[in-house]
Amino acid sequence: MRSRLLLSTLGLTLLIGVGLGVWALNRAQPAPSAPTPTVSTPPEPRGAAAPALPRPEVAFLAPRLPLVVVTLPPTGTFPLHENVPVQLSQVQMGRVQVVLLRGGQPVSRHVLWRSSVGQFIREAGAVAGVNGTFFKDAAIASNDSNMLGPLLTPDGHFLSETDPVQLKKIGGRPLVAWSHDQFLVTDFDPASMNHKAQVQALLPGMTDAFLAGGWLVHGGQALSTAAMMRHAPKDAQEVRPRVFFGVTGKGLVIAGATTTPVSSARLAQVAQQAGAQEAVLMDSGYSTSLIYGTKVLAVGHRTRRVPSRPVPHAIVFMNPVLASVKSAKP
């Protein structure tokens, strides 16, 4: 009897203990909800910060949008008049001294070595000349003549860009071409403008073509630095003697070389002031060379033996054939 009573007491005690435990557990269940605010607060800063990330990008890109959408036409063709004799002028534009050539017949010449612009002029029987476009080996002592991008000369000699890496880099640079009565400047498309037939198809009667370093003037207006640097060489804004080539609103070919070191942005302003309707950047710095007759009027590098740096490409200016015929008559 006593043992039964003891067991009953123990059972009751155990039951009471379990009941108290369940009661305590039920009262403690709200406690896990207490950390809920702590768990939910970390996403709030992340959620608040996320919208702020695009804001600097939008603010940064917004001013660039008008500059990127510069009206550079897929093709721009202009009348070219070669019946005007070559004209030389030396001009002071603010603090910049520039030598200008206008008129005549432009002829693109290329050699399989390197030659001074003076030699190009003598061999062509030309009046004047200026250094040409960019070539691959910049070493002064080099005799390499590989050009950057396609090149066509009046004798039918054509070079295409064979380096796929370079071909991708030069996309969008201005391709310059002309016939005896038209002048063309267009964005270079590597996929459709790297073979002779493709280039010649751009302009009927084409005689000359080359790839320039970058756009300077379009529609009579100097390009902004941002628009210019979309496709120009990365050192285009370094200050050095520089050369441009293009066509005026009157249809005369024009070239200019600064004797004052300038950036390409300043060169674009000079070209615009000189009357260029379209102008492109030629090789500059040490390659800068503008010669009229035998006079070296602008030069980037000279030695005692060589008055201007030898280059593989030059543009020479011929006086019109008609003027020569008239002067030959008694």
C-alpha positions in Angstrom: 0.0 0.0 0.0 2.8 2.4 0.9 4.6 1.6 -2.3 1.5 2.3 -4.3 1.1 5.6 -2.6 4.7 6.4 -3.3 4.4 5.6 -7.0 1.2 7.7 -7.2 3.0 10.6 -5.6 6.0 10.2 -8.0 3.6 10.0 -11.0 1.8 13.1 -9.9 5.0 15.0 -9.3 6.2 13.9 -12.8 2.9 15.0 -14.4 3.1 18.4 -12.7 6.7 18.8 -13.8 5.8 18.1 -17.5 2.8 20.4 -17.3 5.0 23.2 -15.9 7.5 22.5 -18.7 4.9 22.8 -21.4 3.5 25.9 -19.8 7.0 27.5 -19.7 7.6 26.5 -23.3 4.4 28.1 -24.5 5.2 31.3 -22.6 8.7 31.3 -24.1 7.5 31.0 -27.8 7.2 34.7 -28.4 10.8 35.1 -27.6 12.1 33.8 -31.0 10.1 36.6 -32.6 12.2 39.2 -30.7 15.2 38.7 -33.1 13.0 39.2 -36.1 13.6 43.0 -36.3 17.3 42.3 -36.0 17.1 39.8 -38.9 15.0 42.1 -41.1 17.2 45.2 -40.6 20.3 44.2 -42.6 18.3 44.0 -45.9 17.0 47.5 -45.3 20.4 49.2 -45.7 21.2 47.0 -48.7 17.8 47.8 -50.3 18.3 51.5 -49.6 21.8 51.5 -51.0 21.0 49.6 -54.2 19.1 52.4 -55.9 22.0 54.7 -55.2 24.5 52.6 -57.3 23.2 53.6 -60.7 23.0 57.3 -59.8 26.7 58.1 -60.3 26.7 56.1 -63.6 23.7 58.0 -64.9 25.1 61.3 -63.8 28.5 60.4 -65.4 27.1 59.2 -68.7 24.4 61.8 -69.2 26.9 64.6 -70.2 28.5 62.2 -72.6 25.4 61.3 -74.6 25.4 64.5 -76.8 29.1 64.0 -77.4 28.8 60.4 -78.5 26.0 61.2 -80.9 28.2 63.4 -83.1 26.9 63.5 -86.7 29.6 61.6 -88.5 28.0 60.4 -91.7 28.6 56.9 -93.0 29.6 58.6 -96.2 30.4 62.2 -96.9 31.3 63.2 -100.5 32.3 66.7 -101.5 33.2 68.4 -104.8 36.9 68.6 -105.5 38.4 71.3 -107.7 42.0 70.6 -108.9 42.2 73.5 -111.4 43.4 76.0 -108.8 47.2 76.4 -108.4 48.8 75.4 -105.1 48.7 78.3 -102.6 51.1 78.6 -99.6 50.3 80.7 -96.5 51.9 81.0 -93.1 49.4 82.1 -90.4 49.5 83.1 -86.8 46.3 81.9 -85.0 46.4 83.1 -81.5 49.6 81.5 -80.1 49.8 78.9 -82.8 51.9 79.2 -86.0 50.6 77.1 -88.9 51.8 76.6 -92.5 49.0 75.9 -94.9 48.8 74.5 -98.4 45.6 74.9 -100.5 44.6 73.9 -104.0 46.3 71.9 -106.7 46.0 68.1 -107.3 46.7 66.0 -104.2 48.6 62.7 -104.9 49.1 60.0 -102.3 52.6 58.4 -102.6 54.0 55.3 -100.8 57.4 53.7 -101.0 58.6 50.3 -99.8 61.2 52.0 -97.6 61.3 55.5 -96.1 61.9 58.7 -97.8 61.9 62.4 -96.8 59.0 64.5 -98.0 61.5 66.5 -100.1 62.4 63.4 -102.0 58.7 62.6 -102.6 58.2 66.0 -104.0 61.3 65.8 -106.3 60.4 62.4 -107.7 56.8 63.4 -108.4 57.7 66.8 -109.9 55.3 68.3 -107.3 55.1 71.8 -105.9 54.8 71.0 -102.3 54.1 68.1 -99.9 53.3 67.0 -96.4 53.9 63.8 -94.5 51.3 61.2 -94.8 49.3 59.0 -92.4 50.2 56.6 -89.7 52.6 53.7 -90.1 53.3 50.8 -87.8 56.9 51.0 -86.8 57.5 54.3 -85.0 61.3 53.8 -84.6 63.2 56.7 -86.3 66.0 54.4 -87.4 63.6 51.9 -88.9 63.1 51.5 -92.7 59.8 49.6 -92.4 57.0 50.9 -94.6 54.0 48.9 -93.3 51.0 51.2 -93.0 48.1 51.2 -90.6 44.9 50.4 -92.4 44.2 50.3 -96.1 46.1 52.4 -98.7 45.6 53.1 -102.4 47.9 55.1 -104.6 47.2 56.3 -108.2 49.4 53.5 -109.8 46.9 50.9 -108.4 49.2 49.9 -105.5 46.9 48.7 -102.6 47.7 47.7 -99.1 45.2 46.1 -96.7 45.4 45.7 -93.0 46.5 42.2 -92.3 46.7 42.3 -88.5 43.3 41.3 -87.0 44.1 43.0 -83.7 44.9 46.3 -85.4 42.0 45.9 -87.7 39.6 45.9 -84.8 41.3 48.9 -83.2 41.1 51.1 -86.2 37.4 50.7 -86.9 35.6 54.0 -87.0 38.7 56.0 -88.0 38.2 58.2 -91.1 38.9 56.7 -94.5 39.9 59.4 -96.9 39.6 59.0 -100.7 39.4 61.1 -103.8 39.0 61.1 -107.5 39.7 64.0 -109.9 36.4 65.7 -109.0 35.2 64.3 -105.7 36.6 64.0 -102.1 35.3 61.4 -99.7 35.6 61.0 -96.0 33.8 58.1 -94.3 33.9 55.9 -91.1 36.2 52.9 -91.8 34.3 49.6 -91.5 36.8 46.8 -91.1 34.4 44.2 -92.5 33.5 46.0 -95.7 36.4 48.3 -96.5 39.7 46.4 -96.2 40.0 45.1 -99.8 40.8 47.0 -103.0 37.5 46.3 -104.7 35.6 47.3 -101.6 37.4 50.6 -101.2 37.2 51.5 -104.9 33.4 50.8 -104.8 33.0 53.7 -102.4 33.7 56.4 -105.0 33.6 56.2 -108.8 36.9 57.0 -110.4 38.8 56.8 -107.1 42.6 57.4 -107.5 43.8 57.7 -103.9 42.8 56.4 -100.5 44.3 56.1 -97.0 43.2 55.7 -93.4 43.8 58.7 -91.2 44.4 58.8 -87.5 41.2 60.5 -86.4 38.5 63.0 -87.2 39.2 66.7 -86.5 36.6 68.7 -88.4 33.2 67.6 -89.7 30.7 69.9 -91.4 32.9 72.9 -90.9 33.0 72.4 -87.1 35.9 71.2 -84.9 35.0 68.0 -83.0 35.0 68.0 -79.3 37.8 66.2 -77.5 35.4 63.5 -76.4 34.1 62.8 -79.8 37.5 62.9 -81.3 39.0 60.4 -78.9 36.4 57.7 -79.7 38.6 56.4 -82.4 41.8 58.5 -82.4 45.2 57.3 -81.1 45.5 57.4 -77.3 48.3 60.0 -77.6 46.3 62.3 -79.9 46.0 65.0 -77.2 49.7 65.1 -76.4 51.2 68.5 -77.3 53.5 68.3 -80.4 53.8 69.6 -83.9 50.8 68.3 -85.8 49.5 67.9 -89.3 46.0 67.9 -90.7 44.6 67.1 -94.2 41.2 67.7 -95.7 39.0 69.7 -98.0 37.6 73.3 -97.8 34.0 74.4 -98.4 35.1 75.7 -101.8 36.3 72.2 -102.8 40.0 72.8 -102.5 42.2 70.3 -100.8 44.0 71.7 -97.7 46.8 70.6 -95.5 48.3 72.3 -92.5 51.3 71.7 -90.2 51.9 73.6 -87.0 55.3 74.8 -86.0 53.9 75.3 -82.5 53.3 72.1 -80.5 49.6 71.6 -80.1 47.0 69.0 -79.1 44.7 67.4 -81.7 41.8 69.4 -80.1 43.7 72.6 -80.8 44.7 71.4 -84.2 41.0 70.9 -85.0 40.3 74.5 -84.1 43.1 75.6 -86.3 41.9 73.5 -89.2 38.4 75.0 -88.8 39.7 78.5 -88.8 41.7 77.8 -91.9 38.5 76.9 -93.7 38.4 73.1 -93.6 35.0 71.6 -94.2 36.3 68.2 -93.4 39.7 67.5 -91.8 41.6 64.5 -90.4 44.6 63.9 -88.3 47.8 62.8 -90.1 50.9 61.3 -88.5 52.5 64.0 -86.3 55.3 64.7 -83.8 58.6 63.6 -85.3 56.9 62.8 -88.6 55.6 66.3 -89.1 57.0 67.8 -92.3 55.6 70.4 -94.7 57.8 71.4 -97.6 57.2 74.0 -100.4 59.7 73.6 -103.2 62.9 73.0 -101.4 61.9 75.0 -98.2 61.3 73.0 -95.1 58.6 75.1 -93.4 57.5 72.8 -90.7 59.4 69.9 -89.2 59.2 67.6 -86.2 62.6 66.0 -86.4 65.7 66.8 -88.4 69.4 66.0 -88.5 72.3 67.7 -90.2 72.1 65.3 -93.2 68.3 64.9 -93.3 66.2 68.1 -93.0 63.0 66.1 -92.2 62.3 62.6 -90.9 62.0 59.9 -93.6 58.5 58.4 -93.8 56.9 55.7 -96.0 53.9 57.8 -97.1 53.3 61.4 -98.1 50.8 63.6 -99.9 52.3 65.8 -102.6 50.6 68.8 -104.2 50.7 69.1 -108.0 49.8 72.2 -109.9 46.9 71.7 -112.3 47.7 70.4 -115.8 45.7 73.1 -117.4 47.8 75.8 -115.8 51.0 74.0 -117.0 49.7 73.8 -120.6 48.8 77.5 -120.6 52.1 78.6 -119.3 53.9 76.4 -122.0 52.1 78.3 -124.8 54.1 81.1 -126.6 
